[in-house]
Amino acid sequence: MDIQERLTAFAMLGATWVMWLLVGLSIIGLAIVFDRIYYFFSTRDDLPKLRRALQERYAEGDLEGAKKLTEASNAESAKIVGEMIDVFEMGPQSLEERLEGESAVTKGAMERNLAFLGTVGNNAPFVGLLGTVIGIIRAFHELDQSQGEVTSSLMAEIGEALVVTAIGLLVAIPAVAMYNYFGRVIRYRLSFTNAMASDLLALSKKASEKNEA
């Protein structure tokens, strides 16, 4: 049996397994979406307002008050700034190192399982296309068996091929949309993390220069 015959024999098994694969991927993707929605909802905060409040504490030289603000917030940005305040007396270099380490850990937590969601979004149409190809092969086989006559079985095979393509797109489009949305949320939060960290770093550098003078 040559490779063409092997592929034809494989195709004759049908595309039902492809549809179930897509359904399984969609269920996993949906679970990831709900998990990320819960995570981002539970760590939300008014970051511009928080930054302004921190800046007021810095202007007053009230690091203890700034620390309390970060402890009262659920935002990842606040937690990172709080960790930086803990090493404020060690100088700007220590603050930058703490920022780099905490930001890496926080980014990893925010991006958890998003790679799978992006992979599903990018590849679900190709999985659906595989099912379509299998369906078309079966349709041609049915056409050959019916000696060119259009039968209900032939139409059923063509219908199955088109349905698999549609399922692939229905799985991919929401996955890509949610992946892009979560990406925007992550970039927004990290940008405010860097902004608030820069405020604290500026205060630390100013204090360091004052001590040196």
Helices and strands as residue ranges (DSSP letters): H 3-11, H 16-42, H 47-60, H 63-72, H 76-86, G 88-90, H 92-110, H 114-145, H 152-212
